Amino acid sequence: MLLDPNRLLPFDPAARSLARRLLAEVAPLPIVSPHGHTDPSWYALDQPFPDPAQLFVVPDHYVFRMLYSQGVRLEELGVPSVDGTPVETDGRRIWRRFAEHYHLFRGTPTRLWLDHAFATLFGLEERLSAHNADSHYDRIADCLARPEFRPRALFERFNIEVIATTESPLDDLRWHKQIRESGWGGRVVTAYRPDPVVDPDFQGFAANLDRFGELTGCDTGNWQGYLDAHRQRRAFFKTMGATSTDHGHPTARTLDLDGPAAADLFARVRGGEASAAEREAFRAQMLTEMARMSLDDGLVMQIHPGSWRNHDPHLFACFGRDKGADIPTRTDYVEALRPLLAAVGHRADLTVILFTLDESAYARELAPLAGVYPCLRLGPAWWFFDSPEGMRRYRELTTETAGFYNTVGFNDDTRAFPSIPARHDMARRVDCAFLAELVLTGRLDEDEAFELAHDLAYGLAKKAYRL
């Protein structure tokens, strides 16, 4: 048996009993996935997934990151190279390497996600190993060939009510258009991620601005034209269902420059003359500009700061972005966000959702900020802390100051489609365990726990993301 029915629930019998009853209420709820990185072409084309390796290994940096850390080359795992250098294409050979190293995932959330998918989707009953690699591969491959394992069928089987993908302003959103025109009832929306045209350090930034102007017909050579291009693309994304924007900045720094100063800064950035400090200032100014635009168009704003992206230069050069080499850094929020909050923090009609990779900021900075500013909400434990321990620490460090209702429930933030129900199951179990212990220690009434369990699993995400 791969899955313990009591996994992640309290050991104390009374707390476990209540947690099980809470979980029974929320487990059947639909999944609201308001932020993630699944490929919209999956839902548009509804083609079978190619093979088990392409489903579980090749696209999932949680998986190949661990193997790479133990000396397995990404070429051997089929991860595409930047320059077209040949990599392994035999799915069975990739799967065997994965199975041989499956023990590396012991105790990790990735192991829980994978075992959940293996058991609930494919009916596997044995832990993956080198011994059973081929039989597991054959079983999964056989399932993937069936219509009920295509993306749309899995979307419905997972009980997904709505899922958001994430696209650049330079994306034409053709897959979203195709989904809409197909007549399929699944709700897939986009989210506006402007990093390629906001971050001067983003690869190809100058060319991206040129393309931005071509797409919009706006003069992105000047400040006002550049801002107008953002407004136009945001409006277009809204027609494709977008309810949010997403900003993956190195820091949470914001600025609120006056018009002439902002225009001068943009001119230096646009001309490629800006120093490192000026490039950071531009990113900071754009967070405040995006917040003001959200007041105009109603898009919820997400800030995902604090990751040193592509820390391994070899991986970046050979395999490009988002290949598991992003590392958390210390992040300041109190001073960094003050210019934005001084400008718009009092506005209850604005929603800014803050994430962090610096857990030390939860109790010291983030919970107190969300506990006072009407615009702020706290995103769930994210990325490296999307784990049972990380989720538990998140609740312990934020609830006493910000409460539950200044948080936004859970989002899975995943590229790995089969892990979506596993991640939501994990979050629901951890939250039910936390609520059960609050009841049994006299800090919450039982009826409140049942109401909160529903909100944390479903209601808060819908409300926060305006879904």
C-alpha positions as CSV (number, residue, x, y, z in Angstrom):
1,M,0.0,0.0,0.0
2,L,1.6,3.2,-1.1
3,L,-0.6,5.7,0.8
4,D,-1.2,5.6,4.5
5,P,-4.8,6.9,5.0
6,N,-3.6,8.7,8.2
7,R,-0.7,10.4,6.5
8,L,0.1,13.9,7.9
9,L,-2.7,13.6,10.5
10,P,-2.0,14.0,14.2
11,F,-0.7,11.1,16.2
12,D,-2.9,11.9,19.3
13,P,-6.1,9.7,18.9
14,A,-8.6,12.5,19.7
15,A,-6.9,15.0,17.4
16,R,-6.6,12.4,14.6
17,S,-10.3,11.5,14.9
18,L,-11.4,15.1,14.6
19,A,-8.9,15.8,11.7
20,R,-10.3,12.8,9.9
21,R,-13.8,14.1,10.2
22,L,-12.7,17.5,9.0
23,L,-10.9,16.0,6.1
24,A,-13.9,13.9,5.1
25,E,-15.8,17.2,4.7
26,V,-13.2,19.0,2.5
27,A,-11.7,16.1,0.5
28,P,-14.5,16.0,-2.0
29,L,-14.4,19.8,-2.6
30,P,-13.5,21.0,-6.1
31,I,-9.9,22.1,-6.7
32,V,-9.4,25.8,-7.3
33,S,-5.9,26.2,-8.7
34,P,-5.4,30.0,-9.0
35,H,-1.7,30.1,-9.8
36,G,0.5,27.6,-11.7
37,H,2.5,26.8,-14.7
38,T,0.8,23.9,-16.5
39,D,0.9,24.1,-20.3
40,P,-2.3,25.5,-21.8
41,S,-1.7,23.5,-25.0
42,W,-2.4,20.3,-23.0
43,Y,-6.0,21.4,-22.6
44,A,-6.3,22.9,-26.0
45,L,-5.0,19.9,-28.0
46,D,-6.1,17.2,-25.6
47,Q,-3.4,14.8,-26.9
48,P,-2.2,11.8,-24.9
49,F,0.8,12.4,-22.8
50,P,3.8,10.8,-24.7
51,D,5.1,8.4,-22.0
52,P,5.7,8.1,-18.2
53,A,9.0,9.9,-18.4
54,Q,7.6,12.9,-20.3
55,L,4.8,13.0,-17.7
56,F,6.7,12.6,-14.5
57,V,10.4,13.3,-15.0
58,V,11.4,15.5,-18.0
59,P,9.2,18.6,-17.1
60,D,9.4,18.5,-13.3
61,H,12.3,20.4,-11.8
62,Y,11.4,19.0,-8.3
63,V,12.3,15.5,-9.7
64,F,15.4,16.2,-11.9
65,R,16.8,18.7,-9.4
66,M,17.2,16.0,-6.8
67,L,18.8,13.6,-9.2
68,Y,21.2,16.2,-10.6
69,S,22.3,16.9,-7.0
70,Q,23.4,13.3,-6.8
71,G,25.4,13.4,-10.0
72,V,22.8,12.3,-12.6
73,R,23.3,14.4,-15.8
74,L,20.2,16.2,-17.1
75,E,21.0,14.9,-20.6
76,E,20.4,11.4,-19.2
77,L,17.0,12.5,-18.0
78,G,15.9,13.9,-21.4
79,V,15.8,17.5,-20.3
80,P,16.1,19.5,-23.6
81,S,19.3,21.4,-24.2
82,V,19.4,25.1,-25.2
83,D,21.7,24.5,-28.3
84,G,20.1,21.3,-29.5
85,T,22.8,19.0,-28.1
86,P,21.4,15.5,-28.2
87,V,19.8,14.2,-24.9
88,E,18.2,10.9,-24.0
89,T,14.9,10.4,-25.8
90,D,14.1,6.8,-24.8
91,G,11.4,7.2,-22.2
92,R,12.0,3.8,-20.7
93,R,15.7,4.4,-20.2
94,I,14.9,7.8,-18.5
95,W,12.3,6.0,-16.3
96,R,14.8,3.4,-15.3
97,R,17.3,6.0,-14.2
98,F,14.6,7.7,-12.2
99,A,13.5,4.4,-10.6
100,E,17.1,3.5,-9.7
101,H,17.3,6.8,-7.7
102,Y,13.8,6.8,-6.2
103,H,15.2,6.3,-2.7
104,L,16.6,9.9,-2.9
105,F,13.1,11.2,-2.4
106,R,12.6,9.6,1.0
107,G,10.9,12.0,3.4
108,T,10.3,14.7,0.8
109,P,7.0,16.2,-0.4
110,T,7.9,15.1,-3.9
111,R,7.8,11.5,-2.7
112,L,4.3,12.0,-1.3
113,W,3.1,13.7,-4.6
114,L,4.5,10.9,-6.7
115,D,3.2,8.1,-4.6
116,H,-0.2,9.7,-4.6
117,A,-0.3,9.9,-8.4
118,F,1.1,6.3,-8.8
119,A,-1.6,4.9,-6.4
120,T,-4.7,7.0,-7.2
121,L,-4.2,7.4,-10.9
122,F,-2.5,4.2,-12.0
123,G,-3.4,1.8,-9.3
124,L,0.2,0.9,-8.4
125,E,0.7,-0.8,-5.1
126,E,4.4,-1.2,-4.8
127,R,7.0,1.5,-4.1
128,L,8.9,2.4,-7.3
129,S,12.4,0.8,-7.5
130,A,14.9,-0.5,-10.1
131,H,13.3,-4.0,-9.6
132,N,9.8,-2.9,-10.8
133,A,10.7,0.0,-13.1
134,D,9.7,-1.7,-16.3
135,S,6.4,-3.1,-15.0
136,H,5.4,0.3,-13.5
137,Y,6.4,2.0,-16.8
138,D,4.3,-0.5,-18.8
139,R,1.3,0.0,-16.5
140,I,1.5,3.8,-16.7
141,A,2.1,3.8,-20.5
142,D,-0.9,1.5,-21.0
143,C,-3.1,3.9,-19.0
144,L,-1.8,7.0,-20.9
145,A,-3.0,5.5,-24.2
146,R,-6.6,5.4,-23.0
147,P,-9.0,8.3,-23.6
148,E,-9.7,8.7,-19.9
149,F,-6.1,9.7,-19.3
150,R,-6.0,12.6,-21.7
151,P,-5.6,16.1,-20.2
152,R,-9.3,17.1,-20.3
153,A,-10.4,13.8,-18.8
154,L,-7.9,14.1,-16.0
155,F,-8.9,17.7,-15.5
156,E,-12.4,16.5,-14.8
157,R,-11.3,13.4,-12.8
158,F,-9.2,15.7,-10.6
159,N,-12.4,17.7,-9.9
160,I,-10.7,21.0,-11.0
161,E,-13.1,23.8,-11.0
162,V,-10.7,26.4,-12.4
163,I,-7.0,26.4,-13.2
164,A,-4.8,29.4,-14.0
165,T,-1.7,29.2,-16.2
166,T,0.9,31.9,-16.4
167,E,1.9,33.7,-19.6
168,S,4.2,36.5,-20.7
169,P,2.8,39.7,-22.2
170,L,4.5,38.6,-25.4
171,D,2.4,35.4,-25.6
172,D,-0.5,35.5,-28.1
173,L,-2.6,33.2,-25.9
174,R,-3.6,31.1,-28.9
175,W,-4.0,28.0,-26.7
176,H,-6.4,29.8,-24.4
177,K,-8.4,31.0,-27.5
178,Q,-8.5,27.5,-28.8
179,I,-9.7,26.1,-25.5
180,R,-12.5,28.7,-25.4
181,E,-13.5,28.0,-29.0
182,S,-13.5,24.2,-28.5
183,G,-16.7,24.1,-26.6
184,W,-15.1,22.1,-23.7
185,G,-16.5,23.1,-20.3
186,G,-13.2,23.1,-18.4
187,R,-12.2,26.5,-17.1
188,V,-8.6,27.4,-17.9
189,V,-7.6,31.1,-17.4
190,T,-4.3,32.9,-17.9
191,A,-2.3,35.2,-15.6
192,Y,-0.2,38.2,-16.6
193,R,3.5,37.7,-15.9
194,P,5.3,40.8,-17.2
195,D,8.9,39.9,-16.1
196,P,10.3,39.7,-19.7
197,V,9.3,43.3,-20.3
198,V,9.8,44.6,-16.7
199,D,13.1,43.1,-15.6
200,P,16.1,44.7,-17.4
201,D,18.2,41.7,-16.5
202,F,15.8,39.3,-18.3
203,Q,17.5,37.7,-21.3
204,G,16.6,39.6,-24.5
205,F,15.0,42.5,-22.6
206,A,15.6,45.1,-25.3
207,A,14.2,42.9,-28.1
208,N,11.3,42.0,-25.8
209,L,10.4,45.7,-25.5
210,D,10.5,46.0,-29.3
211,R,8.2,43.1,-29.6
212,F,5.9,44.5,-26.9
213,G,5.5,47.7,-29.0
214,E,4.8,45.7,-32.2
215,L,2.1,43.7,-30.4
216,T,0.3,46.7,-29.0
217,G,1.0,49.4,-31.5
218,C,2.3,51.5,-28.6
219,D,5.6,53.4,-28.7
220,T,7.6,51.4,-26.1
221,G,10.5,53.8,-26.7
222,N,9.0,56.3,-24.3
223,W,7.6,55.9,-20.7
224,Q,3.9,56.7,-21.4
225,G,3.8,54.4,-24.5
226,Y,5.4,51.6,-22.4
227,L,2.8,52.0,-19.7
228,D,0.0,52.1,-22.3
229,A,1.4,48.8,-23.8
230,H,1.0,47.2,-20.3
231,R,-2.6,48.5,-20.0
232,Q,-3.5,47.1,-23.4
233,R,-2.0,43.7,-22.8
234,R,-3.6,43.4,-19.4
235,A,-7.0,44.2,-20.9
236,F,-6.3,41.5,-23.6
237,F,-5.4,38.9,-20.9
238,K,-8.6,39.7,-19.1
239,T,-10.6,38.7,-22.2
240,M,-8.9,35.3,-21.8
241,G,-10.0,35.0,-18.3
242,A,-7.1,36.5,-16.3
243,T,-8.0,37.6,-12.8
244,S,-4.4,38.1,-11.6
245,T,-0.9,39.3,-12.4
246,D,2.3,37.7,-11.2
247,H,5.7,39.3,-10.5
248,G,8.8,37.2,-9.9
249,H,11.2,39.9,-8.8
250,P,14.6,39.3,-7.1
251,T,13.5,41.5,-4.2
252,A,10.3,43.0,-2.8
253,R,11.6,46.5,-3.2
254,T,9.2,49.2,-4.4
255,L,9.5,52.9,-5.4
256,D,7.0,55.6,-6.1
257,L,8.8,58.1,-8.3
258,D,7.2,61.2,-9.9
259,G,6.5,61.2,-13.6
260,P,9.6,62.9,-14.9
261,A,11.9,60.8,-12.6
262,A,10.2,57.6,-13.7
263,A,10.5,58.6,-17.4
264,D,14.1,59.4,-17.0
265,L,14.8,56.1,-15.3
266,F,13.0,54.2,-18.1
267,A,15.0,56.1,-20.8
268,R,18.2,54.9,-19.2
269,V,16.9,51.3,-18.9
270,R,15.6,51.4,-22.5
271,G,18.9,52.6,-23.8
272,G,20.9,49.9,-22.0
273,E,22.7,52.5,-19.9
274,A,21.3,51.7,-16.5
275,S,23.5,50.6,-13.7
276,A,22.6,47.6,-11.5
277,A,21.2,49.9,-8.9
278,E,19.1,51.7,-11.5
279,R,17.8,48.4,-13.0
280,E,16.7,47.4,-9.5
281,A,15.0,50.8,-9.1
282,F,13.1,50.2,-12.3
283,R,11.8,46.9,-11.1
284,A,10.8,48.5,-7.9
285,Q,9.0,51.3,-9.7
286,M,7.1,48.8,-11.9
287,L,5.7,47.0,-8.9
288,T,4.0,50.2,-7.8
289,E,2.9,51.0,-11.4
290,M,1.4,47.5,-11.6
291,A,-0.4,48.0,-8.3
292,R,-2.0,51.2,-9.6
293,M,-3.0,49.5,-12.8
294,S,-4.7,46.8,-10.7
295,L,-6.8,49.5,-9.1
296,D,-8.0,50.4,-12.5
297,D,-8.6,47.0,-14.0
298,G,-9.2,44.8,-10.9
299,L,-6.5,42.2,-11.5
300,V,-5.2,40.7,-8.3
301,M,-1.4,41.2,-7.9
302,Q,0.9,38.5,-6.8
303,I,4.5,39.2,-5.7
304,H,6.9,36.2,-5.7
305,P,10.2,37.7,-4.6
306,G,13.4,36.4,-3.1
307,S,14.7,33.8,-5.5
308,W,18.2,34.0,-7.0
309,R,17.2,32.7,-10.4
310,N,19.4,30.3,-12.3
311,H,22.2,30.2,-9.7
312,D,24.1,27.5,-11.5
313,P,25.6,29.1,-14.6
314,H,26.3,25.7,-16.2
315,L,22.7,24.6,-16.0
316,F,21.5,27.9,-17.3
317,A,23.9,27.9,-20.2
318,C,23.1,24.3,-21.2
319,F,19.4,24.0,-20.4
320,G,18.0,27.5,-19.9
321,R,15.7,28.9,-17.2
322,D,13.6,27.1,-14.6
323,K,15.8,24.0,-14.3
324,G,15.8,23.7,-10.6
325,A,18.8,25.9,-9.8
326,D,16.9,28.8,-8.2
327,I,17.9,29.4,-4.6
328,P,16.1,31.3,-1.8
329,T,17.6,34.5,-0.5
330,R,17.0,36.7,2.5
331,T,14.2,39.2,1.8
332,D,13.1,42.4,3.4
333,Y,9.4,43.4,3.2
334,V,8.8,46.2,5.8
335,E,11.1,48.8,4.2
336,A,10.9,47.4,0.7
337,L,7.1,47.6,0.4
338,R,6.6,50.9,2.2
339,P,6.6,53.1,-1.0
340,L,3.9,50.9,-2.6
341,L,1.9,50.7,0.7
342,A,2.2,54.4,1.3
343,A,0.6,55.0,-2.1
344,V,-2.1,52.3,-2.2
345,G,-1.9,50.1,0.9
346,H,-5.0,51.6,2.4
347,R,-7.2,50.6,-0.6
348,A,-9.5,47.7,0.2
349,D,-10.4,47.4,-3.5
350,L,-6.8,46.3,-4.3
351,T,-5.5,42.8,-3.5
352,V,-1.8,42.2,-3.3
353,I,-0.8,38.7,-2.4
354,L,2.7,38.3,-0.9
355,F,4.8,35.2,-1.1
356,T,8.2,34.4,0.4
357,L,11.1,32.1,0.3
358,D,12.4,33.6,3.6
359,E,10.5,31.9,6.4
360,S,12.1,34.2,9.0
361,A,10.0,37.0,7.6
362,Y,6.6,35.4,8.3
363,A,6.2,36.3,12.0
364,R,8.5,39.3,12.0
365,E,7.3,41.1,8.8
366,L,4.7,39.5,6.6
367,A,2.0,38.6,9.2
368,P,2.1,42.1,10.8
369,L,2.0,43.8,7.5
370,A,-1.0,41.7,6.3
371,G,-2.6,42.3,9.7
372,V,-2.8,46.1,9.1
373,Y,-2.9,47.0,5.4
374,P,-6.3,46.3,3.8
375,C,-4.8,45.5,0.4
376,L,-2.4,42.8,1.6
377,R,-3.0,39.0,1.8
378,L,-0.5,36.3,2.5
379,G,0.1,33.6,-0.1
380,P,0.6,30.0,1.1
381,A,3.9,28.3,1.8
382,W,5.6,28.3,-1.5
383,W,8.1,26.3,-3.6
384,F,10.8,25.0,-1.2
385,F,8.3,25.2,1.6
386,D,5.4,23.6,-0.2
387,S,5.8,20.7,2.2
388,P,4.0,19.3,5.3
389,E,6.5,21.0,7.6
390,G,6.5,24.2,5.6
391,M,2.7,24.4,5.6
392,R,2.6,23.7,9.4
393,R,5.2,26.4,10.1
394,Y,3.3,28.8,7.9
395,R,0.1,28.4,10.0
396,E,2.0,28.6,13.3
397,L,3.9,31.8,12.3
398,T,1.1,33.7,10.7
399,T,-2.2,32.9,12.3
400,E,-1.5,34.5,15.6
401,T,-1.0,37.9,14.0
402,A,-2.8,37.9,10.6
403,G,-5.5,35.3,11.4
404,F,-6.8,32.9,8.7
405,Y,-8.8,35.5,6.7
406,N,-5.8,37.5,5.7
407,T,-4.5,34.4,3.9
408,V,-5.6,33.0,0.5
409,G,-6.0,29.3,1.0
410,F,-3.8,27.1,-1.1
411,N,-2.4,27.1,-4.6
412,D,-0.2,24.4,-6.1
413,D,2.1,26.5,-8.3
414,T,3.0,23.5,-10.4
415,R,4.2,22.5,-13.8
416,A,3.5,18.8,-13.0
417,F,-0.1,18.1,-13.9
418,P,-0.5,14.8,-12.1
419,S,0.7,16.3,-8.8
420,I,-2.2,18.8,-8.6
421,P,-4.6,16.6,-6.6
422,A,-1.7,15.3,-4.5
423,R,-0.6,18.8,-3.5
424,H,-4.1,19.9,-2.6
425,D,-4.6,16.7,-0.6
426,M,-1.5,17.5,1.3
427,A,-2.5,21.0,2.1
428,R,-6.0,19.9,3.2
429,R,-4.6,17.3,5.5
430,V,-2.1,19.7,7.1
431,D,-4.8,22.3,7.6
432,C,-7.2,19.8,9.1
433,A,-4.5,18.6,11.5
434,F,-3.8,22.2,12.6
435,L,-7.5,23.0,13.1
436,A,-8.1,19.8,15.1
437,E,-5.3,20.7,17.5
438,L,-6.7,24.2,17.9
439,V,-10.0,22.7,18.9
440,L,-8.6,20.2,21.3
441,T,-6.4,22.9,23.0
442,G,-9.5,25.1,23.5
443,R,-8.6,27.8,21.0
444,L,-11.3,27.1,18.4
445,D,-14.8,25.7,18.6
446,E,-15.6,22.6,16.5
447,D,-18.2,24.3,14.3
448,E,-15.6,27.0,13.5
449,A,-13.1,24.4,12.5
450,F,-15.4,22.8,10.0
451,E,-16.2,26.3,8.5
452,L,-12.5,27.2,8.4
453,A,-11.5,23.8,6.8
454,H,-13.9,24.6,3.9
455,D,-12.6,28.2,3.6
456,L,-8.9,27.1,3.6
457,A,-9.5,24.3,1.0
458,Y,-11.8,26.2,-1.3
459,G,-13.5,29.5,-0.3
460,L,-10.5,31.8,0.4
461,A,-8.8,31.1,-2.9
462,K,-11.9,31.8,-4.9
463,K,-12.5,35.0,-3.0
464,A,-8.9,36.3,-3.1
465,Y,-8.4,35.6,-6.8
466,R,-11.9,36.8,-7.8
467,L,-12.7,33.5,-9.3
